[in-house]
Amino acid sequence: MKTPPADMLAAAKAVLPNAYAPYSHFSVAACVRAENGNLFVGCNVENAASPLGMCAEAGAIAALFSHGYQKVVEALVLVPDHKICPPCGGCRQRFLECAALALPIHLCTLDGKYEYTTLTALLPLAFGPNNLEL
């Protein structure tokens, strides 16, 4: 059985307590790796007007872009002692904008559950930037 990258898991664990989830009580942290190896993290931030909340993956991707990078080469999603939690549909689409379909995605829980997948497996027959090319 594969294990998640220790550096990414540690980075996600560090921000998981910062998640703001007073409505769902479901905290999520994410870590993405840029092409040069730099790590960027995010945690979910809920809002009483629920469509205004932000996913952990979206925050990590935004941090990556805000530091001048445009490509995610690896991703990790961490939740507390719950079932494995893959990225939502919106975040899968966000990854499609800045990662290869073979993007490795590590799904983890604090109690040690782990699954490895790829963006292709999570988003088959994806509609993305390539579909808009003339």
C-alpha positions in Angstrom: 0.0 0.0 0.0 1.3 3.4 -1.0 1.6 6.1 1.6 0.9 9.8 1.1 3.9 12.2 0.7 5.1 13.1 4.2 5.8 16.7 3.4 2.3 17.3 1.9 0.6 15.5 4.7 2.4 17.5 7.4 1.6 20.8 5.6 -2.1 19.8 5.4 -2.2 18.7 9.0 -0.7 22.1 10.0 -3.7 24.0 8.5 -6.5 21.6 9.2 -7.2 23.2 12.6 -7.7 26.6 10.8 -10.7 25.3 8.8 -13.8 27.3 9.5 -16.7 24.9 9.4 -19.4 26.0 11.9 -22.3 24.8 9.8 -21.2 21.4 8.4 -18.6 20.6 11.2 -16.6 19.0 8.4 -13.1 20.4 8.2 -10.9 19.9 5.1 -7.3 20.8 4.4 -5.6 20.5 1.0 -2.0 20.7 -0.2 -0.8 21.2 -3.7 2.7 20.9 -5.1 4.0 23.3 -7.8 6.4 22.1 -10.6 9.4 23.4 -8.6 8.3 21.4 -5.5 6.9 24.3 -3.5 3.8 23.4 -1.4 0.7 25.5 -1.0 -2.1 24.8 1.4 -5.7 25.7 2.0 -8.5 24.9 4.3 -12.3 25.2 3.9 -14.0 28.4 4.9 -17.8 28.1 5.2 -20.2 31.0 5.0 -23.8 31.3 6.3 -24.7 32.0 2.7 -23.4 28.6 1.7 -22.6 29.3 -2.0 -20.0 31.8 -0.7 -17.9 29.2 1.1 -14.5 28.1 -0.2 -13.2 24.6 -0.5 -9.7 23.8 0.8 -8.6 22.7 -2.7 -9.6 26.1 -4.1 -7.7 27.9 -1.4 -4.6 25.9 -2.1 -4.8 26.4 -5.9 -5.3 30.1 -5.3 -2.2 30.3 -3.1 -0.2 28.5 -5.8 -1.3 31.0 -8.4 -0.8 34.0 -6.1 2.8 33.0 -5.8 3.3 33.0 -9.6 2.9 29.3 -10.4 0.3 27.9 -12.8 0.7 24.1 -12.7 -0.3 21.7 -9.9 1.8 18.4 -10.2 0.4 16.7 -7.1 -2.5 17.2 -4.7 -3.5 15.9 -1.2 -6.9 16.2 0.5 -7.0 15.7 4.3 -10.1 15.3 6.5 -10.4 14.4 10.2 -11.3 10.9 11.3 -14.0 10.5 8.7 -14.4 8.5 5.5 -12.0 9.4 2.7 -13.2 12.6 1.0 -12.4 13.2 -2.7 -12.5 16.7 -4.1 -16.0 18.0 -5.0 -17.0 18.4 -8.7 -16.1 22.0 -8.7 -12.6 21.4 -7.4 -12.1 18.5 -9.8 -12.8 21.1 -12.5 -10.4 23.6 -10.9 -7.7 20.9 -11.0 -8.4 20.4 -14.7 -7.5 24.0 -15.4 -4.0 23.7 -13.9 -3.0 20.1 -13.9 -2.5 17.1 -16.2 -5.2 14.4 -16.3 -2.6 12.1 -14.7 -2.5 14.4 -11.6 -1.7 12.2 -8.5 -4.3 12.9 -5.8 -3.8 11.6 -2.3 -6.9 11.2 -0.1 -6.2 11.0 3.6 -7.7 11.0 7.0 -6.1 11.9 10.3 -6.7 8.4 11.6 -4.5 6.9 8.8 -7.0 6.0 6.0 -5.4 6.6 2.6 -6.4 6.2 -1.0 -4.4 7.1 -4.1 -6.2 8.3 -7.3 -5.7 10.5 -10.3 -7.7 13.3 -11.8 -8.6 11.0 -14.8 -10.2 8.5 -12.4 -12.2 11.3 -10.6 -13.1 13.2 -13.8 -13.6 10.8 -16.7 -14.5 12.4 -20.1 -13.7 15.8 -18.6 -14.7 19.0 -20.4 -11.9 21.5 -20.1 -9.6 24.0 -21.9 -8.7 21.5 -24.7 -12.4 21.3 -25.7 -12.4 25.0 -26.4 -9.4 25.0 -28.8 -10.3 25.8 -32.4 
